[in-house]
Amino acid sequence: MNINYKKVIDLRKKLHQIAELSGSEHQTNLFLNEHLTHFQPDKFIEKIGGYGLAAVFSGKEPGPRTLFRADIDALPIEEINNFEYRSITSNVAHLCGHDGHSAILLGLAQALHRFPPLKGEVVLLFQPAEEIGKGAHQVIQDILFHTIYPDYAFALHNLPGFKNGAVVMRDKVFASASVGLQILMKGRHAHASQPETGLSPAKALIELMKEMIAYDEGLNKDEKYALLTITHVRLGDQAFGTAPGEALLQATLRSFDDMKLDDMRHYWSLRSAEVCKNYHLELTLSWHEYFPATVNDISATAFVSNAASKLGMHIISPDHPFRWSEDFGHFASVAPCCLFGLGAGIDHPNLHNSDYDFPDSLIQPGIELFENVIRQING
């Protein structure tokens, strides 16, 4: 393919330095814009779904449109790495490898510039706001999306804990559906010496927490995997003189099955309302960061499997879907999709760890895999 891998790695490190949070990827957009234009795509969308970009490379003959997605946002975590390309922004860092995913697509753009598809179109989509579950949906809802509406869609994610360079893939469900639940209960504050003059949500909070723990223990015995994790609790303020009048409870619900997740949402909506009514509390219930299950299409997965086999790459097929979520699942509503993993190393720091860094050894196999899929579909 005659790709300058050193240049691609340098671009990855520059992306790492300018890490930006979901929905705020302005500098990242400008950086990608500048470098993508060097490869002269046939069509170029500078902004889609927020700060997303799309570069389109066209063949001379009609054919399918194949989309490859990379996520571009970073995490609100302080990086402890001290290499020279560490994030220049405090408490913001690429600790999930989105800089590497984006670099792989930049390398693929270089390949397509030199050897464009023979038929149809190849779309390189750089998607914002993946970490908060909004980016893919925003891209799909953008009026510009109809100009790149795909016949197939592919994405990869690096996976620590698996052999470096191994291709981790499975048919059907690859990653869980999930959603964040926030329960805000309001009563009435009082002086700590006269709590009876107020209306404390403490008993309601404890009741819901106990039920959530018991509910989760029951879920783990269910044939359909599901999980409820309490992630944050707050009762009143940090003051010794005031009895609390407000409580906040947050939890994450997840399942391998979208319908099971819907059942969980329905149950906790009703149960939260019932508990608050019993204690005469005002309830504000809201849902956040929804991710549908990522369901791989058998035909799309076969293209990736064929590419990995042709390249002599080790293939790992997990028995069960992953518990984490990926908003790439939204693309399954518009086209046959495949999300797969590239092993980042057995002992590599885990995703979202403060010392994580994307392994540059994955850039070449990532580009080669995607390029092989292109040749199968678009020639």
VOPAGU-2260 file (C-alpha; in pm, 1 decimal, decimal comma):
REM VOPAGU-2260
SITE   aa  ch    i         X         Y         Z
SITE  MET   A    0       0,0       0,0       0,0
SITE  ASN   A    1     306,1     226,2      26,8
SITE  ILE   A    2     178,4     392,9     342,5
SITE  ASN   A    3     408,6     611,8     546,7
SITE  TYR   A    4     341,9     448,2     883,5
SITE  LYS   A    5     584,3     672,5    1066,9
SITE  LYS   A    6     380,6     973,6     956,6
SITE  VAL   A    7      58,9     806,9    1068,0
SITE  ILE   A    8     209,3     735,9    1411,2
SITE  ASP   A    9     323,1    1098,5    1437,1
SITE  LEU   A   10     -32,4    1210,5    1356,2
SITE  ARG   A   11    -164,8     978,2    1626,0
SITE  LYS   A   12      64,2    1134,6    1884,1
SITE  LYS   A   13     -42,4    1485,9    1784,2
SITE  LEU   A   14    -405,8    1383,7    1819,8
SITE  HIS   A   15    -320,4    1246,8    2163,0
SITE  GLN   A   16    -182,4    1584,9    2267,3
SITE  ILE   A   17    -491,7    1783,2    2167,4
SITE  ALA   A   18    -746,1    1554,4    2336,3
SITE  GLU   A   19   -1092,7    1710,0    2373,6
SITE  LEU   A   20   -1409,6    1606,1    2550,5
SITE  SER   A   21   -1725,5    1477,7    2382,7
SITE  GLY   A   22   -1907,0    1751,9    2193,9
SITE  SER   A   23   -1609,3    1989,6    2217,9
SITE  GLU   A   24   -1378,3    1837,3    1954,0
SITE  HIS   A   25   -1313,3    2170,1    1777,6
SITE  GLN   A   26    -932,5    2153,6    1752,6
SITE  THR   A   27    -950,3    1784,4    1666,1
SITE  ASN   A   28   -1188,0    1867,0    1381,9
SITE  LEU   A   29    -951,8    2133,8    1247,8
SITE  PHE   A   30    -652,6    1899,9    1272,8
SITE  LEU   A   31    -830,4    1616,9    1089,2
SITE  ASN   A   32    -967,8    1859,2     832,6
SITE  GLU   A   33    -619,4    1987,4     753,1
SITE  HIS   A   34    -467,7    1641,9     704,2
SITE  LEU   A   35    -760,3    1480,3     522,3
SITE  THR   A   36    -759,1    1748,9     253,8
SITE  HIS   A   37    -403,0    1641,0     164,2
SITE  PHE   A   38    -548,4    1311,3      41,4
SITE  GLN   A   39    -796,2    1482,6    -193,3
SITE  PRO   A   40   -1120,3    1295,8    -121,6
SITE  ASP   A   41   -1386,8    1321,1    -389,8
SITE  LYS   A   42   -1636,2    1459,5    -137,1
SITE  PHE   A   43   -1571,9    1609,6     201,2
SITE  ILE   A   44   -1808,8    1698,5     486,3
SITE  GLU   A   45   -1634,4    1931,1     729,2
SITE  LYS   A   46   -1895,1    1903,0    1003,3
SITE  ILE   A   47   -2154,6    1634,0    1063,6
SITE  GLY   A   48   -2329,2    1549,2    1388,8
SITE  GLY   A   49   -2137,8    1826,6    1562,5
SITE  TYR   A   50   -1761,5    1821,1    1510,6
SITE  GLY   A   51   -1760,7    1504,5    1298,0
SITE  LEU   A   52   -1605,7    1483,5     951,4
SITE  ALA   A   53   -1651,4    1254,4     654,4
SITE  ALA   A   54   -1415,5    1196,9     360,5
SITE  VAL   A   55   -1554,3    1011,1      57,9
SITE  PHE   A   56   -1343,6     830,0    -201,6
SITE  SER   A   57   -1530,8     729,5    -517,0
SITE  GLY   A   58   -1479,1     457,3    -774,4
SITE  LYS   A   59   -1538,9     492,9   -1145,2
SITE  GLU   A   60   -1814,9     232,3   -1151,3
SITE  PRO   A   61   -2140,9     224,5    -952,3
SITE  GLY   A   62   -2140,2       3,9    -647,8
SITE  PRO   A   63   -2203,2     -15,7    -273,2
SITE  ARG   A   64   -2114,0     256,7     -26,8
SITE  THR   A   65   -1894,8     128,3     256,8
SITE  LEU   A   66   -1849,5     333,9     572,9
SITE  PHE   A   67   -1563,0     307,7     822,4
SITE  ARG   A   68   -1603,2     489,8    1151,9
SITE  ALA   A   69   -1345,2     618,1    1399,7
SITE  ASP   A   70   -1435,7     795,8    1724,5
SITE  ILE   A   71   -1250,4    1119,1    1802,0
SITE  ASP   A   72   -1343,8    1226,7    2157,2
SITE  ALA   A   73   -1141,2    1187,0    2477,7
SITE  LEU   A   74   -1216,6    1126,3    2845,8
SITE  PRO   A   75   -1242,9    1357,0    3150,0
SITE  ILE   A   76    -953,1    1182,1    3328,0
SITE  GLU   A   77    -608,6    1311,3    3422,7
SITE  GLU   A   78    -331,7    1130,8    3233,7
SITE  ILE   A   79     -30,3    1019,6    3442,8
SITE  ASN   A   80     193,3     931,1    3146,5
SITE  ASN   A   81     495,8    1159,2    3117,7
SITE  PHE   A   82     597,1    1106,4    2755,5
SITE  GLU   A   83     642,7    1416,7    2542,1
SITE  TYR   A   84     310,6    1379,6    2359,3
SITE  ARG   A   85      92,5    1353,6    2672,0
SITE  SER   A   86    -229,5    1556,2    2670,7
SITE  ILE   A   87    -176,3    1929,6    2697,0
SITE  THR   A   88    -514,1    1975,2    2869,5
SITE  SER   A   89    -557,6    1898,1    3238,7
SITE  ASN   A   90    -811,7    1628,0    3322,6
SITE  VAL   A   91    -869,7    1545,5    2954,3
SITE  ALA   A   92    -690,6    1258,4    2780,8
SITE  HIS   A   93    -716,8     993,0    2511,1
SITE  LEU   A   94    -733,3     697,2    2749,0
SITE  CYS   A   95    -962,9     485,6    2532,0
SITE  GLY   A   96    -755,4     488,4    2212,7
SITE  HIS   A   97    -971,3     710,8    1996,2
SITE  ASP   A   98    -654,5     887,1    1881,2
SITE  GLY   A   99    -536,3     552,3    1745,0
SITE  HIS   A  100    -868,3     470,6    1582,2
SITE  SER   A  101    -862,0     808,7    1407,2
SITE  ALA   A  102    -500,8     760,8    1298,1
SITE  ILE   A  103    -595,2     429,8    1137,2
SITE  LEU   A  104    -854,1     607,6     922,3
SITE  LEU   A  105    -599,1     877,8     832,5
SITE  GLY   A  106    -370,0     600,2     712,2
SITE  LEU   A  107    -657,8     446,3     520,4
SITE  ALA   A  108    -720,2     784,7     354,9
SITE  GLN   A  109    -358,4     781,1     240,5
SITE  ALA   A  110    -411,8     435,6      86,4
SITE  LEU   A  111    -734,4     539,5     -85,7
SITE  HIS   A  112    -571,0     850,6    -226,8
SITE  ARG   A  113    -317,5     629,4    -405,8
SITE  PHE   A  114    -550,0     337,8    -484,7
SITE  PRO   A  115    -915,8     450,7    -487,7
SITE  PRO   A  116   -1196,7     194,8    -496,7
SITE  LEU   A  117   -1291,8      55,8    -835,3
SITE  LYS   A  118   -1665,9      84,8    -771,4
SITE  GLY   A  119   -1905,0     253,9    -533,2
SITE  GLU   A  120   -1783,1     478,2    -254,0
SITE  VAL   A  121   -1578,5     447,6      62,9
SITE  VAL   A  122   -1669,6     683,5     347,3
SITE  LEU   A  123   -1425,5     757,7     627,5
SITE  LEU   A  124   -1633,5     894,6     914,6
SITE  PHE   A  125   -1465,6    1062,8    1211,3
SITE  GLN   A  126   -1740,3    1063,0    1471,9
SITE  PRO   A  127   -1765,4    1289,2    1778,3
SITE  ALA   A  128   -1916,9    1224,6    2120,6
SITE  GLU   A  129   -1892,2     846,3    2136,1
SITE  GLU   A  130   -1810,1     837,3    2507,0
SITE  ILE   A  131   -2144,4     991,4    2605,4
SITE  GLY   A  132   -2351,6     780,8    2365,5
SITE  LYS   A  133   -2470,3    1072,9    2152,6
SITE  GLY   A  134   -2231,3    1097,5    1857,4
SITE  ALA   A  135   -2354,6     818,9    1630,4
SITE  HIS   A  136   -2718,2     920,3    1680,4
SITE  GLN   A  137   -2634,8    1285,6    1605,0
SITE  VAL   A  138   -2451,9    1186,8    1286,9
SITE  ILE   A  139   -2739,7     968,6    1168,5
SITE  GLN   A  140   -2993,0    1243,8    1241,9
SITE  ASP   A  141   -2786,7    1507,6    1059,0
SITE  ILE   A  142   -2942,2    1603,9     724,0
SITE  LEU   A  143   -2600,6    1552,8     561,5
SITE  PHE   A  144   -2600,7    1184,1     652,4
SITE  HIS   A  145   -2826,3    1099,0     359,1
SITE  THR   A  146   -2533,4    1187,4     129,1
SITE  ILE   A  147   -2318,3     915,3     288,9
SITE  TYR   A  148   -2591,5     665,8     385,4
SITE  PRO   A  149   -2402,0     333,9     380,4
SITE  ASP   A  150   -2467,5     -12,9     249,3
SITE  TYR   A  151   -2218,2    -147,8     505,4
SITE  ALA   A  152   -2058,5       4,0     814,7
SITE  PHE   A  153   -1744,5    -107,4    1000,4
SITE  ALA   A  154   -1551,7       1,8    1307,8
SITE  LEU   A  155   -1281,1    -135,5    1534,5
SITE  HIS   A  156   -1182,7     -83,5    1895,6
SITE  ASN   A  157    -852,3    -170,3    2058,3
SITE  LEU   A  158    -891,6    -423,8    2339,9
SITE  PRO   A  159    -637,8    -461,9    2621,0
SITE  GLY   A  160    -633,4    -809,5    2770,5
SITE  PHE   A  161    -611,0    -981,0    2430,6
SITE  LYS   A  162    -298,5   -1079,6    2240,1
SITE  ASN   A  163    -149,2    -783,2    2055,0
SITE  GLY   A  164    -281,8    -770,8    1699,4
SITE  ALA   A  165    -540,7   -1046,5    1745,5
SITE  VAL   A  166    -878,0    -986,8    1579,8
SITE  VAL   A  167   -1159,6   -1022,7    1832,8
SITE  MET   A  168   -1495,0   -1074,8    1667,6
SITE  ARG   A  169   -1830,1   -1247,1    1694,3
SITE  ASP   A  170   -2158,8   -1261,3    1504,5
SITE  LYS   A  171   -2471,7   -1096,0    1640,3
SITE  VAL   A  172   -2438,3    -913,3    1975,1
SITE  PHE   A  173   -2085,7    -780,1    2027,4
SITE  ALA   A  174   -2135,7    -521,9    2305,8
SITE  SER   A  175   -2405,1    -445,3    2561,8
SITE  ALA   A  176   -2688,1    -199,3    2559,1
SITE  SER   A  177   -2677,2      43,2    2851,9
SITE  VAL   A  178   -2832,7     356,3    2993,4
SITE  GLY   A  179   -2777,5     585,0    3291,3
SITE  LEU   A  180   -3058,2     636,3    3544,6
SITE  GLN   A  181   -3075,2     947,2    3764,3
SITE  ILE   A  182   -3324,8     969,2    4050,3
SITE  LEU   A  183   -3354,8    1307,8    4222,0
SITE  MET   A  184   -3574,9    1308,9    4533,8
SITE  LYS   A  185   -3676,8    1631,3    4702,3
SITE  GLY   A  186   -3830,4    1674,4    5044,6
SITE  ARG   A  187   -3768,3    1961,8    5283,1
SITE  HIS   A  188   -3451,6    2063,7    5470,5
SITE  ALA   A  189   -3455,8    2119,6    5845,9
SITE  HIS   A  190   -3223,8    2203,3    6132,3
SITE  ALA   A  191   -3038,3    1892,5    6247,7
SITE  SER   A  192   -3175,2    1944,9    6599,8
SITE  GLN   A  193   -3533,5    1936,3    6468,0
SITE  PRO   A  194   -3537,7    1684,4    6179,5
SITE  GLU   A  195   -3908,3    1621,1    6238,5
SITE  THR   A  196   -3986,0    1967,6    6099,1
SITE  GLY   A  197   -3841,8    1870,4    5761,8
SITE  LEU   A  198   -3892,7    1588,3    5515,1
SITE  SER   A  199   -3580,4    1379,8    5469,8
SITE  PRO   A  200   -3538,9    1150,4    5165,4
SITE  ALA   A  201   -3293,0     930,2    5359,7
SITE  LYS   A  202   -3532,6     635,2    5412,1
SITE  ALA   A  203   -3643,3     642,4    5046,8
SITE  LEU   A  204   -3282,0     652,7    4931,4
SITE  ILE   A  205   -3185,4     357,0    5150,8
SITE  GLU   A  206   -3489,5     160,1    5037,9
SITE  LEU   A  207   -3410,7     211,7    4669,8
SITE  MET   A  208   -3043,1     128,2    4717,3
SITE  LYS   A  209   -3123,9    -195,5    4901,3
SITE  GLU   A  210   -3372,6    -292,8    4631,6
SITE  MET   A  211   -3121,9    -215,3    4354,6
SITE  ILE   A  212   -2859,6    -438,3    4516,8
SITE  ALA   A  213   -3109,1    -722,4    4559,2
SITE  TYR   A  214   -3243,6    -666,4    4207,7
SITE  ASP   A  215   -2893,3    -689,5    4061,7
SITE  GLU   A  216   -2823,0   -1014,2    4249,4
SITE  GLY   A  217   -3139,1   -1157,9    4097,1
SITE  LEU   A  218   -3043,0   -1040,1    3748,9
SITE  ASN   A  219   -2716,2   -1232,3    3760,6
SITE  LYS   A  220   -2918,5   -1554,4    3783,0
SITE  ASP   A  221   -3123,2   -1464,9    3475,8
SITE  GLU   A  222   -3050,6   -1641,9    3146,4
SITE  LYS   A  223   -3033,8   -1303,9    2973,9
SITE  TYR   A  224   -2733,0   -1112,2    3106,1
SITE  ALA   A  225   -2821,6    -787,1    3275,2
SITE  LEU   A  226   -2649,6    -566,8    3530,3
SITE  LEU   A  227   -2746,4    -275,3    3752,2
SITE  THR   A  228   -2457,3     -78,1    3902,6
SITE  ILE   A  229   -2505,1     202,8    4153,6
SITE  THR   A  230   -2254,9     466,2    4040,5
SITE  HIS   A  231   -2323,3     772,5    4258,8
SITE  VAL   A  232   -2514,4     865,3    4573,4
SITE  ARG   A  233   -2562,9    1200,3    4745,1
SITE  LEU   A  234   -2775,5    1279,1    5049,6
SITE  GLY   A  235   -2804,0    1642,0    5148,8
SITE  ASP   A  236   -2494,1    1858,8    5182,1
SITE  GLN   A  237   -2177,1    1823,9    5386,0
SITE  ALA   A  238   -2310,2    2002,1    5692,8
SITE  PHE   A  239   -2359,9    1885,9    6053,3
SITE  GLY   A  240   -2630,8    2138,9    6127,3
SITE  THR   A  241   -2876,8    2053,1    5850,4
SITE  ALA   A  242   -3103,4    1752,6    5806,7
SITE  PRO   A  243   -3115,3    1662,5    5433,7
SITE  GLY   A  244   -3400,2    1762,1    5207,9
SITE  GLU   A  245   -3266,4    1624,9    4883,2
SITE  ALA   A  246   -3108,0    1300,7    4760,8
SITE  LEU   A  247   -2956,0    1193,2    4431,8
SITE  LEU   A  248   -2911,9     833,3    4319,4
SITE  GLN   A  249   -2745,9     734,2    3992,3
SITE  ALA   A  250   -2710,9     389,4    3841,7
SITE  THR   A  251   -2616,6     226,4    3512,9
SITE  LEU   A  252   -2841,2     -42,4    3364,9
SITE  ARG   A  253   -2704,7    -275,3    3100,3
SITE  SER   A  254   -2798,0    -590,4    2912,5
SITE  PHE   A  255   -2702,1    -789,0    2604,9
SITE  ASP   A  256   -3062,4    -751,1    2492,1
SITE  ASP   A  257   -3233,2    -420,4    2404,2
SITE  MET   A  258   -3576,7    -549,3    2507,7
SITE  LYS   A  259   -3441,2    -662,3    2844,2
SITE  LEU   A  260   -3298,9    -313,8    2897,6
SITE  ASP   A  261   -3637,1    -163,9    2812,9
SITE  ASP   A  262   -3796,9    -388,2    3076,4
SITE  MET   A  263   -3543,1    -269,5    3335,2
SITE  ARG   A  264   -3609,8      94,8    3248,7
SITE  HIS   A  265   -3984,3      44,2    3282,2
SITE  TYR   A  266   -3951,9    -130,4    3618,2
SITE  TRP   A  267   -3730,9     134,8    3777,6
SITE  SER   A  268   -3941,3     419,3    3645,1
SITE  LEU   A  269   -4245,9     272,4    3818,9
SITE  ARG   A  270   -4063,9     165,3    4133,9
SITE  SER   A  271   -3893,7     503,6    4184,1
SITE  ALA   A  272   -4228,9     679,6    4152,1
SITE  GLU   A  273   -4391,1     438,9    4397,7
SITE  VAL   A  274   -4121,7     483,2    4664,3
SITE  CYS   A  275   -4125,8     862,5    4635,6
SITE  LYS   A  276   -4504,2     867,1    4660,1
SITE  ASN   A  277   -4491,4     655,7    4976,5
SITE  TYR   A  278   -4253,8     903,7    5139,4
SITE  HIS   A  279   -4430,4    1214,0    4999,5
SITE  LEU   A  280   -4122,9    1320,1    4802,7
SITE  GLU   A  281   -4099,4    1507,1    4474,8
SITE  LEU   A  282   -3935,6    1289,5    4207,1
SITE  THR   A  283   -3737,7    1397,0    3903,1
SITE  LEU   A  284   -3630,8    1090,7    3704,5
SITE  SER   A  285   -3413,1    1116,0    3395,5
SITE  TRP   A  286   -3223,0     886,8    3159,4
SITE  HIS   A  287   -2875,9     957,5    3022,1
SITE  GLU   A  288   -2612,9     822,8    2781,6
SITE  TYR   A  289   -2821,1     555,8    2608,2
SITE  PHE   A  290   -2628,8     298,9    2405,3
SITE  PRO   A  291   -2815,6      32,0    2206,0
SITE  ALA   A  292   -2664,0    -314,3    2190,2
SITE  THR   A  293   -2405,3    -340,9    1913,3
SITE  VAL   A  294   -2535,4    -620,1    1691,0
SITE  ASN   A  295   -2304,1    -746,3    1418,6
SITE  ASP   A  296   -2447,7    -854,2    1085,4
SITE  ILE   A  297   -2334,6   -1199,1     970,9
SITE  SER   A  298   -2250,6   -1087,9     616,9
SITE  ALA   A  299   -2054,0    -782,5     734,4
SITE  THR   A  300   -1866,8    -992,1     991,1
SITE  ALA   A  301   -1772,3   -1237,4     716,2
SITE  PHE   A  302   -1584,9    -961,0     529,0
SITE  VAL   A  303   -1374,2    -891,4     837,8
SITE  SER   A  304   -1316,4   -1261,6     900,8
SITE  ASN   A  305   -1204,6   -1313,7     540,8
SITE  ALA   A  306    -968,7   -1016,4     563,8
SITE  ALA   A  307    -813,9   -1138,5     889,5
SITE  SER   A  308    -766,4   -1488,1     749,1
SITE  LYS   A  309    -606,5   -1359,9     429,8
SITE  LEU   A  310    -366,9   -1144,8     633,9
SITE  GLY   A  311    -278,1   -1440,9     856,8
SITE  MET   A  312    -408,4   -1269,2    1171,1
SITE  HIS   A  313    -508,2   -1462,3    1481,7
SITE  ILE   A  314    -886,9   -1460,7    1527,8
SITE  ILE   A  315   -1050,6   -1483,5    1870,5
SITE  SER   A  316   -1425,1   -1547,2    1898,1
SITE  PRO   A  317   -1551,5   -1475,1    2252,1
SITE  ASP   A  318   -1833,5   -1693,1    2383,9
SITE  HIS   A  319   -2023,1   -1392,9    2518,5
SITE  PRO   A  320   -2070,0   -1027,7    2420,8
SITE  PHE   A  321   -1870,2    -759,6    2599,6
SITE  ARG   A  322   -2028,9    -587,1    2899,0
SITE  TRP   A  323   -1921,2    -240,3    2790,8
SITE  SER   A  324   -2120,8     -35,8    2541,2
SITE  GLU   A  325   -2035,8     136,6    2213,1
SITE  ASP   A  326   -2256,4     386,1    2035,1
SITE  PHE   A  327   -2160,7     230,2    1701,5
SITE  GLY   A  328   -2465,5      15,5    1774,4
SITE  HIS   A  329   -2681,9     297,5    1637,1
SITE  PHE   A  330   -2547,3     226,8    1287,7
SITE  ALA   A  331   -2708,0    -118,0    1293,0
SITE  SER   A  332   -3039,0      61,7    1241,0
SITE  VAL   A  333   -2925,5     190,9     901,2
SITE  ALA   A  334   -2695,4     -75,5     752,1
SITE  PRO   A  335   -2535,9    -417,5     804,5
SITE  CYS   A  336   -2256,8    -351,9    1055,3
SITE  CYS   A  337   -1953,0    -508,6    1211,2
SITE  LEU   A  338   -1764,3    -382,5    1515,8
SITE  PHE   A  339   -1457,4    -588,0    1603,0
SITE  GLY   A  340   -1165,3    -563,4    1838,5
SITE  LEU   A  341    -789,5    -550,2    1789,7
SITE  GLY   A  342    -599,3    -696,6    2081,4
SITE  ALA   A  343    -379,8    -433,9    2249,3
SITE  GLY   A  344    -176,0    -683,0    2451,4
SITE  ILE   A  345    -243,5    -921,4    2739,2
SITE  ASP   A  346     -80,3    -694,9    2998,5
SITE  HIS   A  347    -154,0    -359,6    2836,5
SITE  PRO   A  348    -313,0     -99,1    3071,4
SITE  ASN   A  349    -689,9    -115,5    3058,9
SITE  LEU   A  350    -912,6     131,4    2876,8
SITE  HIS   A  351    -987,6     444,1    3082,2
SITE  ASN   A  352    -685,9     382,3    3307,0
SITE  SER   A  353    -475,5     692,6    3375,6
SITE  ASP   A  354    -163,9     525,1    3232,2
SITE  TYR   A  355    -327,0     388,5    2915,4
SITE  ASP   A  356    -183,0     475,2    2573,0
SITE  PHE   A  357    -284,7     338,9    2233,0
SITE  PRO   A  358     -28,4      84,4    2105,6
SITE  ASP   A  359     109,4     209,0    1774,1
SITE  SER   A  360     175,8    -151,6    1672,1
SITE  LEU   A  361    -197,9    -175,1    1590,0
SITE  ILE   A  362    -196,4      97,7    1328,2
SITE  GLN   A  363     -62,5    -110,7    1040,9
SITE  PRO   A  364    -285,7    -417,9    1098,6
SITE  GLY   A  365    -586,1    -189,4    1147,2
SITE  ILE   A  366    -526,0     -17,2     815,4
SITE  GLU   A  367    -457,2    -345,2     636,3
SITE  LEU   A  368    -776,5    -503,7     768,5
SITE  PHE   A  369    -993,4    -214,6     659,7
SITE  GLU   A  370    -817,6    -192,6     323,6
SITE  ASN   A  371    -879,4    -562,9     260,4
SITE  VAL   A  372   -1249,7    -522,6     345,3
SITE  ILE   A  373   -1265,2    -237,2      91,9
SITE  ARG   A  374   -1114,1    -453,3    -183,2
SITE  GLN   A  375   -1368,9    -729,0    -112,5
SITE  ILE   A  376   -1666,0    -493,1    -136,4
SITE  ASN   A  377   -1554,8    -207,2    -359,9
SITE  GLY   A  378   -1265,8    -356,5    -554,7
